Amino acid sequence: MATPAPGGAEVLLKVVAAGMCHSDLHLWDGGYDLGRGDRLSLTDRGVRLPLTLGHETVGEAVALGPEARGVEVGKTYLIFPWIGCGECQVCLSGEETYCTKPRFLGILRDGGYSDHIVVPHSKYLLDLTGLDANASAPYACSGVTTYSALKKAGAAIFDGPIVIFGAGGLGLMSLGLLKAMGGKGAVVVEVDNEKRQAALKAGALAVVDGLATDAVDQIVRAAGGPPRVQIDFVGSEQTAALSFSCAPKGGKIIMVGLFGGAAPWALPLIAMKALTIQGNYLGSLQELVELLDLVRKKSVPPIPITLAKLEDVNGMLDTLRAGRVVGRVVLSP
């Protein structure tokens, strides 16, 4: 296939690094498990095949459309993939991730599992001077999503430990960012022992096996009491039930993961416990700018990275599905 030529305000970049996200598995599988026998298909979501996956992309600018400005050919950039229509009120307010006519790269438009990628406007390119390309690629999704979720936790991160479910790419990323933001730390709940050890290495105050029969007691004890804020980076029925059981009156559960299933909560108890259950979907372009600034100023340590070649993508997706990836896989052409 011929390398495309950018037009208008577009920028053509040579892919340097492409992070592999767990959500790519949902696209590979053709949809999302909504629980109770329901499924969200790719068609329902507006995905059209064929499609090149990859939404955590770092690239070197190689060609500019005639209207492109503010980009230097030969310079390396992190690509913000969560692009909206650019015209609606939501987009104009800076919340493109909530646009009803999105153009997400790697999901609705071709992404970074390739040798080149076309980005519709230079404003979605963030200068990576001084930062490693492989370590930075995951910031486009796991990083900005985690940062946005931690911001939603509010002042609670300064008052005491929070609880994090899952020690995958997002969970491990959250530990470094939480420290950089001045938080008190986190108790991590994870069913895989290798990932629990990775969480401890990344700075978790304590780890708990979510399959333990006394997991609730362990979590509450490790957190110094029922946790006021919990962030679920898994999003399974099991983690949702466990976080609900741990939550005190007036607590907050932030749902991030897309593992699948239906909510297991008894509806009256949400009101009786005065709980806030808030979804967190990705993060904004401004939040990604803030995140990179935080990484630079606080020297946030990178999460573990497994490097692989682009031609190994299918095998690495199988490895990801099997739960054998600690941190992130980053592909290079």
URNOR-V490781 format. One record per residue. N is the residue number from 1. SS is DSSP state (@ for helix, = for strand, . for the rest). PSI is psi in radians with two decimals (999 if undefined). OMEGA is omega as a letter, one per 30 degrees, with the letter a starting at -180 (none if undefined). Layout:
n,ss,psi,omega
N,SS,PSI,OMEGA
N,SS,PSI,OMEGA
//
This chain:
n,ss,psi,omega
1,.,2.38,a
2,.,2.54,l
3,.,2.22,a
4,.,2.67,l
5,.,2.24,a
6,.,2.49,l
7,.,2.88,l
8,.,-2.19,a
9,.,0.20,a
10,.,2.74,l
11,=,2.31,l
12,=,2.26,l
13,=,2.50,l
14,=,2.18,a
15,=,2.24,l
16,=,-0.70,a
17,=,2.45,l
18,=,1.94,l
19,=,2.59,a
20,=,2.03,a
21,.,2.60,l
22,.,-0.52,l
23,@,-0.33,l
24,@,-0.50,l
25,@,-0.63,l
26,@,-0.71,l
27,@,-0.71,l
28,@,-0.63,a
29,@,-0.25,l
30,.,0.18,l
31,=,-2.95,a
32,=,2.38,l
33,=,2.02,l
34,=,-0.01,l
35,=,2.81,l
36,.,0.55,l
37,.,-0.02,a
38,=,2.67,a
39,=,2.41,l
40,=,1.98,a
41,=,2.89,l
42,@,-0.66,l
43,@,-0.73,l
44,@,-0.58,a
45,@,-0.12,l
46,.,0.20,a
47,.,2.32,l
48,.,2.33,l
49,.,2.69,g
50,.,2.70,a
51,.,2.38,l
52,.,2.07,a
53,.,3.10,l
54,.,1.84,a
55,.,0.13,l
56,=,1.44,a
57,=,2.35,l
58,=,2.34,a
59,=,2.79,l
60,=,2.16,a
61,=,2.21,a
62,=,-0.34,l
63,=,2.52,a
64,=,2.48,l
65,.,2.84,a
66,.,-0.36,a
67,.,0.03,a
68,.,2.41,a
69,.,2.72,l
70,.,0.29,l
71,.,2.44,l
72,.,2.19,l
73,.,2.35,a
74,.,-0.15,a
75,.,2.63,a
76,=,2.38,a
77,=,2.59,l
78,=,2.32,a
79,=,2.18,l
80,.,2.01,a
81,.,-0.18,a
82,.,1.20,a
83,.,2.28,l
84,.,-2.86,l
85,.,-0.42,l
86,.,0.01,a
87,.,-0.47,a
88,.,2.97,a
89,@,-0.61,l
90,@,-0.81,l
91,@,-0.73,a
92,@,-0.40,l
93,.,-0.05,l
94,.,0.13,a
95,.,1.01,a
96,@,-0.41,l
97,@,-0.32,a
98,@,0.11,a
99,.,2.46,l
100,.,-0.12,l
101,.,1.07,a
102,.,2.83,l
103,.,0.79,a
104,.,2.25,l
105,=,2.34,a
106,.,-0.07,l
107,.,-0.85,l
108,.,-0.29,l
109,=,2.77,a
110,.,2.41,a
111,.,-2.59,a
112,.,0.02,l
113,.,1.09,a
114,.,3.13,l
115,.,-0.40,l
116,=,2.75,l
117,=,2.49,l
118,=,2.22,l
119,=,2.31,a
120,.,-0.34,a
121,.,2.57,a
122,@,-0.32,a
123,@,-0.26,l
124,@,0.16,a
125,=,2.17,a
126,=,2.23,a
127,=,2.25,a
128,.,0.34,l
129,.,2.21,l
130,.,-0.09,a
131,.,2.59,l
132,.,2.34,a
133,@,-0.80,a
134,@,-0.73,l
135,@,-0.48,a
136,@,-0.45,a
137,@,-0.79,a
138,@,-0.28,l
139,@,-0.44,a
140,@,-0.39,l
141,.,-1.21,a
142,@,-0.65,a
143,@,-0.96,a
144,@,-0.56,l
145,@,-0.78,l
146,@,-0.78,l
147,@,-0.76,l
148,@,-0.69,l
149,@,-0.72,l
150,@,-0.64,l
151,@,-0.64,l
152,@,-0.40,l
153,@,-0.40,l
154,.,-2.62,a
155,.,-0.22,a
156,@,-0.46,a
157,@,-0.33,l
158,@,-0.27,a
159,@,-0.46,a
160,.,3.13,a
161,.,2.51,l
162,=,2.99,l
163,=,2.32,a
164,=,2.25,l
165,=,2.09,l
166,.,2.26,l
167,.,0.71,l
168,.,-2.71,a
169,@,-0.75,a
170,@,-0.76,a
171,@,-0.79,l
172,@,-0.68,l
173,@,-0.68,a
174,@,-0.53,a
175,@,-0.78,l
176,@,-0.70,a
177,@,-0.68,l
178,@,-0.75,l
179,@,-0.76,a
180,@,-0.51,l
181,.,-0.06,l
182,.,0.26,a
183,.,2.86,a
184,.,-0.16,l
185,.,-3.13,a
186,=,2.59,l
187,=,2.26,a
188,=,2.27,l
189,=,2.11,a
190,.,2.39,a
191,.,-0.35,a
192,.,2.19,a
193,@,-0.72,a
194,@,-0.68,l
195,@,-0.55,l
196,@,-0.72,l
197,@,-0.64,l
198,@,-0.64,l
199,@,-0.74,l
200,@,-0.73,l
201,@,-0.56,a
202,.,-0.07,l
203,.,0.17,l
204,.,2.45,l
205,.,-0.58,l
206,=,2.79,l
207,=,2.61,a
208,=,2.36,l
209,.,2.02,a
210,.,-0.24,l
211,.,-0.09,l
212,.,2.49,a
213,.,-0.46,l
214,.,0.56,a
215,@,-0.71,l
216,@,-0.83,l
217,@,-0.71,l
218,@,-0.74,a
219,@,-0.85,a
220,@,-0.71,a
221,@,-0.77,a
222,@,-0.57,a
223,.,-0.06,a
224,.,0.37,a
225,.,2.99,l
226,.,2.20,a
227,.,2.26,a
228,.,-0.53,l
229,=,2.34,l
230,=,2.43,l
231,=,2.11,a
232,=,1.76,l
233,.,0.05,l
234,.,-1.03,l
235,.,0.66,l
236,=,2.93,l
237,@,-0.59,a
238,@,-0.81,a
239,@,-0.60,l
240,@,-0.73,l
241,@,-0.70,a
242,@,-0.76,l
243,@,-0.67,l
244,@,-0.71,a
245,@,-0.52,a
246,@,-0.37,a
247,.,2.33,l
248,.,3.05,l
249,.,2.33,a
250,.,0.13,a
251,.,3.04,a
252,=,2.32,l
253,=,2.14,l
254,=,2.04,a
255,=,2.17,a
256,.,-0.80,a
257,.,2.71,a
258,.,0.52,a
259,.,-0.81,l
260,=,2.82,l
261,.,-3.11,a
262,.,2.71,a
263,.,2.30,a
264,.,0.19,a
265,.,2.53,l
266,.,2.14,a
267,@,-0.73,a
268,@,-0.53,a
269,@,-0.42,l
270,@,-0.78,l
271,@,-0.74,a
272,@,-0.55,l
273,.,-0.04,l
274,.,0.75,a
275,.,2.59,l
276,=,2.10,l
277,=,1.92,a
278,=,2.31,l
279,=,2.59,l
280,.,2.01,a
281,.,1.83,l
282,.,-2.52,l
283,.,2.82,a
284,.,2.92,l
285,@,-0.71,l
286,@,-0.66,l
287,@,-0.58,l
288,@,-0.65,l
289,@,-0.81,l
290,@,-0.69,a
291,@,-0.84,l
292,@,-0.62,l
293,@,-0.72,l
294,@,-0.76,a
295,@,-0.74,a
296,@,-0.79,a
297,@,-0.62,a
298,@,0.03,a
299,.,0.92,a
300,.,2.20,a
301,.,2.49,l
302,.,2.71,l
303,.,2.86,l
304,.,2.37,a
305,=,2.26,l
306,=,2.07,a
307,=,2.42,l
308,=,2.78,l
309,=,2.68,a
310,@,-0.63,a
311,@,-0.21,l
312,@,0.22,a
313,@,-0.74,a
314,@,-0.75,l
315,@,-0.66,l
316,@,-0.59,l
317,@,-0.68,l
318,@,-0.71,l
319,@,-0.70,l
320,@,-0.76,l
321,@,-0.63,a
322,.,-0.07,l
323,.,0.38,a
324,.,0.20,l
325,.,2.18,l
326,.,2.04,a
327,.,-2.16,a
328,=,2.59,l
329,=,2.33,l
330,=,2.18,a
331,=,2.65,l
332,=,2.52,a
333,.,999,none
//
